Amino acid sequence: MTACGRTLRVAVRPGEESVPPLLLMNGIGASLEVLQPFVDALAPGRAVIRFDVPGVGGSPRPVLPYRLATLSPVVAGVLTQLGYEEPVDVLGLSWGGALAQHFAVQHRRRCRRLVLAATGTGTLMVPGHPRVLSRMLTPRRHRDRAYATEIAGTIYGGTMRTDPERAAQVLHSETRLGPQRGYYYQLAASAGWSSLPFLRLIRQPTLVMAGDDDPIIPVVNAQLMARLIPDARLHLYRGGHLALVTEAPELAPVIERFLA
């Protein structure tokens, strides 16, 4: 679908009209297939909307770089084309959590409730260890299964420490890879960005979720966000950065109760 001059690959799981649809915003470098285990764990009556950001998965490579502020209207335009005029619920995972925060403020009338999972406030946050962050600067883990297995425990924590092969399976199983440039565009889109100055402008009921063993986004960031967002609640779980996918049967019901 094309909106605001940008083309995105979009997937929609139909649902019941009486249940607000859920718009998912994925982590960096990940195609929409990565979230399939979580989608499968949601109530079948809930419509789910997913998309690949420009240059990732099945979305074509962007001609020009973009920012979160310019991608947010694209997503809003896609919702309009799909016929979703009423507010939707929004869930952002990791990098997608930054986009979700921006969307909730920039398009507040399109967002009913907000879920922020394994995410932070951008540049102004408590960072992970430099060794961990340095691994995030390239898309190699999405393209090299052996490398993903090698570093999984270090960068994702949680159950990946004892079963690193799960990371390779999550990142590579049925995943469509876009050009490497798409990953760097996505990385640059949030460079210098921070939600810290406008967290109090997020007025939607918000669920902030974080794992107690997330090397990329230390749990203190979730605690800070839950304090600064006016109508937020905090849910801490045992697990790492990818628990929303690897432990979807345990976390999906928590999100369903919040959305209900």
N, C-alpha and C positions, 0 to 999 in steps of 0.2 A: 504494500500500500504506500502511496505517496502523499505526504502532507508537508506544507511549508517548504517545498522544494527538496525534501529528503525522502528516500525510499527505504522502507523497513520491511523485513519479513515478519509476518504476524501469524500467530496461531490462537484460535479461540476454541475452548471447550464449552459447548452450550450448557445452559442451566435453566433453572426455573425463574420465571419473571419476578416472583415474589421475593427472591433472594438476591441481595446486591451482588453484582459481579466483583471478582477480585482481579486487580491488575498487578502483575508481577514484574519487578525490575531486577534483573540478574546481576551477578558479580562480574568483575572485569575479565574479559577474554572468553566468557562462557556463553555458549549458544543456548537457546531456549530449552533444548532437550535436557540439559543438565538438571533442571528443576522437575523433571517428570516424576521422580519418586515422591516429591512433595505434592504435586498435583494429584497423583493417584491416591494419596492419603487423605485428601480433602473430601468433604461431603459431596456426593455425586450431584446434588441439586444446585451446586454453586457454579456459575459460569466463571471461567478462568481465561484471562487475556494475557498472552505473552508476546514478546517481540525480541528480535536481535537488534542491537544498536548498530549504527553504520559501520560497515567493515568487519563485523563479527558474525560468525555463523553464516546464515544465508542472506544477510543484508549486503547489498553492494557497497564497495569501498567509496567513501565520501570523496568528492573532488576537493573540498576544503575542510579544514578542521572545524570542530564545533565545541561549544561550551555547554555546561549543564543548563544555562539560562536559555540557550537556543534549541536544545534538544527537548526540553519540557513542552514547548508549544507544539512540537512535532507529535509527541505522544498524545496531547490533548486533541490534535487534529485527527489522529487515527481513531480515537474514541468516538469523535463526532461522525466520522465516516462509517463506523461500525454500528451507529445508531444508538450509542449510549449517551443520552442527553442527561439522565439523572446521575447524581454522584455515585462513584464507585469506591470500593475499598482498595487501598494501595498497600502493597508489601514490597519493601526494598531490602535486598540482601547484599551486604558488603558495599561494593561500589554503587550498586543499585539503590542502597539506602541513602546515599548522597543525593541521587537524582530524585528519590521519593520525597526527601525533605524539601528539596527545591520545588517540586511539583505541588506539594501540599500548601506552600505559601503562594507561589506564582499562580496556581489555579485552584484556589481554596474551595471554590464552589463545585469543582469536579471531584473532590476528595471527601468521602464521608468519614472513614476511619483509616488510621495509619498504623502499619506495623513496620518497625525498624529492627532488622535482625543482623547481628554480627557486623555492625557498622559504627561509624564515628562521625566526628564533626569536621573532617577534612584536615586542612593544614594545621589548624589550631586544635590539637588533640594530644593525648598521651600516646606517643608512638610505640610500636613494637620494637623489638631488638633490631639494630641495624643489619645484622646477619640475615634476619628474616625478611626485612623490607627489601634488601638487595636482590633476593630471589624473585621479588614481584616485579622487577623492572623489565623483565623479558617474558614473552609468551611461551618459553621453552617447555614448561610443565604441561601445557595444553597440547604440545606437538610430539613430545618424547615420553612415551609411556614409562620407560625404565627410569628416566630422570624424575618423573612425577612420583614414582614409588620411592625413589631414593630420598627425596626431600620432604615427603608428605608429613611425617611425624614432626619435623622441625618447624614447618610453616603453618600447618593446619591444627596440630595438637589433637586433643581428644582421643577418639578411638583409632585415629590414624597412627598414633604412636605404636600401637601393638599390631595394627593391621594396615600397613601403608599401601598395600595393593588395592585397597578400597578407593583410595584417592585416584589412582590411575583409572579404575573402572568408572568412577563418577565423572572424571574429566574427559574421558575418551569414548565411553560407551555411547554409540549412536550420536556422537557430537559432530556437527558440521563446522569445519574450520574455515574462517575467512582469511584474507591476506594478513600477513604480520603487521602491516601498516595500520590495520584497523585497531589492533591492540594498543599501539602507541598513540593513535588518535584518542582512544578512550582514556588512556592514562593522562594525556595532556588536557582533556576536557575538564578534569577536576583539579588540575595543578593550580595552586594558589587559592583554591576555593575553601571557604569555611562557612558552616552554618551557625557557628557559635554566636555571631552578632544578631541572628534573627530567630533563634530557637523559640523565644517567647512569642513569636508571631504564629507559631504552629498551634492553631486553636482546635484542631480535630482531636477527639479521643485517640490516644496513641499508646501502643504497646511496644515497649523497648525490650528486646530479647538479647541475651548474651550468654556465651558459654564461659565456664570457669577456667577453661584451658584453651584460650584463643591467642596464639602468639602474634597474630596480625593486628587484632584490635583488642588490647587489654581491657578487662572487664570494667575498670574504673571509668572508661569513656561512656559506657551505658549508664552507669550510676549518675554521672554528671548530666547526661541528656535527660534522664528521667526526672531530675530535679528542676531543670530549666524549662522543659516543655510544660505549659500550664496544666494540661489534662492528660498526664502520662502515668502509666503504671509500669513497673519493672518486673520482668520474669527472668531469673537466672536459672540456668540448667547445667547439668554436668555434661561437658562436651567441648568440642573445638569449633573451628571456624565454619566447617561444612556440615554441622549437625542438622541444620534444617533439611538437608538432603539425605544424609546417612542415617539420621535418627528421626526421619519424617513421621513414622507412626506414633512416636511419643510427643512430638512438638505440634503436629497439625491439629490435634484436638484442643490444645491450649489456644491456638489462634482462632479456631472455630468458636470457642466459647466467648472470646473477646469480641469477635465480629458480630456475634448474636446478641 
